[in-house]
Amino acid sequence: MMNAASVNKDWEIVEKALRILREYPLCDSCLGRMFALLGRGLTNAERGRALKTLIVMELHRRIRGGDTGARKLLEEIAPRLRPVVDTLYRELHGAEPRQEPCYICGSDFSTLVKRAADAATKELATSDARTFLVAAHVPAELQSREDEVKTLHRLQYSEGIGSEVKREVSKHIQRSLGLKPDFENPDVLVNVMLSQWTVRLQYLPLLLRGRYWKLARRVSQSIWVTGSRERRYPFSIEDGISILADIYDGQDAILHGAGREDADVRMLGTGRPFIVEVKEARRRSIGLVAAELAANKRSDGLARYMLEGRARRADVASLKGIEGRHSKVYKALVVTALPFKDDDLARLETFFRNRGIRQRTPRRVRHRRPDVVRERIVFSVATRRLGGRVFEALIHTEGGLYIKELVSGDNGDTEPSFSAVLGVNAYCAELDVVGVLGEDTAESL
Ligand SMILES: [Zn+2]
C-alpha cells in the first residue's frame, strides 16, 4: 500500500493524506480541510481524524503481517497521527510519541478556534447585539503555508482556513448565545485575528430613519462651526438627535437629511425625512420611543423628532438622492415695495400654474455651491392677503428650487419671479417648509 503504484485508485484520498502527512505535520482540522468539499455534514476535524484513523489501521494491519517497512513508517510519522496512534505506539514502543506542532496553524486548530470563539462569546454576552458576522484576518505567512501544501499535493477539494474560522466561530456563537449571522447588515463584526488568535469586536453603525420638524428659526440642520471655530447657531437639528449617541452607547450620531432648509427656514407640516447614523453603537435594542423622547426633550421646543425604524446603508444614498424627486410645499411671507391689488395676487396664482423656472445658483450661496442654471417647475401658488404690502403664499414646487429667489428674482438670475409678475420688487421675509412629499404625491396637491 505504501508504494503509490500499488494503490487501488478507489482509495486515493487515504493515499494522498498519507503523502501529505509524510511531508507535513498537520492537526486533524488542517488535514481535514484539504478534503473539505468531500463528504457532507462533517467537520474538517472529523475528516482529518477519520483519515488518520484509516492510516493507523492500515499500518497496523501491515505490521501484524510482518511488514517492517510499515513499522518504520509508523514510527516516523507517529507524532503526526496523534492521538489516534497513541495506544498502538505505546504497545509497540513502550512510550508516547513526540508532540509536533501543525505546520499550517502552528498548534491544534480546534483548540485555537474554541479559544477565539469563547473570547468572542464572552464579549458578545455583555452586549445586546442580535446579529453578527465573523471576519477572519489571515496573516500572509499562514496563508502561504496553507497554499504550499495545497499546491504541492494538487488538492482540488480543499477550502481556506479563513472560511473554516468564520464558519466554526459563527456556529459557536449561534449555539451559545442564540445570535443570528447577518451577511448584509450585522449589528457587530467579530474580527478574528489569526496572527495571535485574538478577537476584536467592531460595532457597526446603527441606522434609524425618521422625520424632523424645525419649530424655530436660526437653527441649522447640521452642527455648523465657523472658520474661527465658533458655532454659527447655538442649536442644530443634529444637536438634538446627537443624544442618541449616549442612548445607544455609540461614539457619535450623524444626521443625513433628505435635503435641507436654510437655517432661518422652519420645517413644519409633514416634517423632513432623515436617517441618523449612530457610530459604533454598542446598545442596539433600546426602543425608538425612548430615544425619540430623549431627543425631543433635549431640543427644548426648537425641534421635534419622530423615529420610524431601522434603516440600511443603501437607504442613506437613496435618501440623499431623494431631494430632486420630492416635491415641496412652502409657506412664504412676502413683502412688496409698493402696495398691490387683489387682481395682482390672482394673476400671480394663474401665472404660476405648472410654470417652468430657470434659476441660476443664487448670489448668496454661489461662493459655496456650484454655479449652475437649473430648471424646475412650480406646480401651484395660492395666496392670502395680510396687508397692503404683505401676503402669504403657499408654493408647491419641484424639489431643488430656491424659494427666496423665486420671490425676489435675484436681479434677473431667477426667471420668471414674483417680482417680475407683480411688476414690483417682492421680498421673502419669512419662509417655512410645510411639505416634503414623495414622488407619488407630487401631482396630487
Ligand atoms: Zn492545524
Residues whose N, C-alpha, C, O or C-beta is under 5 A from the ligand:
A	BS01	ZN	C27 C30 C102 I104 C105 G106 S107 D108 F109
